[in-house]
Amino acid sequence: MTITTHQTTPYAGQKPGTSGLRKKVRVFAQPGYAENFIQAVFDVVERAPGSTLVIGGDGRYHNRTVIQQAIRMAAANGYGQVLVGQGGILSTPAASNVIRRYKASGGLILSASHNPGGPDEDFGIKYNIANGGPAPEGVTESIYARTQTIDRWLAVDADDIDLDTCGSVDVGGCQVSVIDPVADYADLMETLFDFAAIRAAVADGLTMAFDAMHAVTGPYATEILEKRLGFAPGTVRHGVPLEDFGGHHPDPNMVHAKALFDTMFGPDAPDFGAASDGDGDRNLIVGKGRFITPSDSLAMLAANAHLAPGYARGLAGIARSMPTSAAADRVAEALGIPAYETPTGWKFFGNLLDAGMATICGEESAGTGSDHVREKDGLWAVLLWLNILAVRKISVDELAREHWAKYGRNYYARHDYEGLPTEQADALIAALNGKLASLPGQSFGPLTVAAADSFSYLDPVDGSTSANQGLRVLFEGGSRIVFRLSGTGTEGATLRVYLERYEPADGYLDRETSDMLADLIAAADAVAGIVAHTGRTAPDVIT
Ligand code: G16
């Protein structure tokens, strides 16, 4: 088959962010835009001739177009095999599993995660390496450098393949296999969790609601929760993936999963509520009348993980991103295992997991996962919760209260200021950065600054350093505020303000979070001048 060399010129701004390249669909749809980026990936990543590439996505608008082109390009670039999910579907954790299981050299995951989808919304491409995890910074930097000099991309001249039927076809000498996106993943989950105990609890009356948000987890949740675990039909809501997610943001938080919250705080709430995001790596956990923050969920899962067969051997260590609350650190201390603090971005957990230094990882941004794959995993978190509740025969609320009574409670919230002019956001961060050194000793209301710095991470495995990963203001008594700019947005800048206050086990354990954080919220504005810099008097989203 003929390989055609297409001449091209670089597009500016193809720098991967926190999790791959995310832009508006109309940006990605420009001639050669996706092709330039994919060719840059193929030009720089480690792969032997004839190796296997995994391709999948969250089913959003524009997925199929890019998948067909990526297949033609993979064939022209010397891949021997391409594994692609049926219908172009592979959740991010399922793609990580497929890469590992079939020893692929890497994978392209087409997703903009929790961002909305549709012709005027968002699209994204990220590359995962052979361990199944997001490409580390060294690789994304090389990809970006290549996008700035790219002058051609290669594709075989071939028709689109049938993405909807499982089976194999030859495309220009490359074997392209359309695979069941769910089976391998569901089988992996059965090896980790006590499905018999969960089935027994369901038979005893355990009920749940899972909101798939018309995103990728619908088929996975239906197979696992309804078919394999016996939850009633209808337990999975919005279970059919749609290209525009039904017009919603597939972001499992209090704003975008409000219907689930209303159910869980309503009179007929089931025992357990959960949701996942566009590509299936985030999770939301909410019990009957009790929301569990992602930071608390990480801590509670780590404290009880030994109840699941896959973790009965115990944990080697717990890792969390820096803005995530320190709740998990207290569990690590009690278990006598190390706790690691990494920059935001799942890619930073990869080395710790590969080295066997951490078993469970989590982020405040609703991501939790383990060494079973190299991505955060929404359904995994849901199943571990179910496993724990089934074995312990207690409610989410009881488990949370018991946890806080033992470890104390890290009250926590994140305030997001979205769509800010980039110059305003940059000016705010620059001004705060400039005064960090003068903050220690200063008081803001009842809070006195103990230390302030710009977070820098030294990877204990490969010795690399990642600087400027967020500004921390630490107060006497253990409260803190973190300021950083999101690396996943597609329009303007998003300022994230992370607020955390620790209340010891003999303190106030069941107060309103907003009340407990009121002094910190006031201090955040006083320290950073949010209103002065942005004109915004309130955040757009609180999670
Ligand atoms: C991505 C990354 C996460 C990160 C989150 C938020 O999640 O994989 O590691 O915590 O973005 O990043 P930021 O604060 O820079 O927006 P996802 O689910 O969007 O892939």
Residues whose N, C-alpha, C, O or C-beta is under 5 A from the ligand:
A	BS01	G16	T18 S19 S113 H114 R282 T344 G345 W346 E363 S365 L485 S486 G487 T488
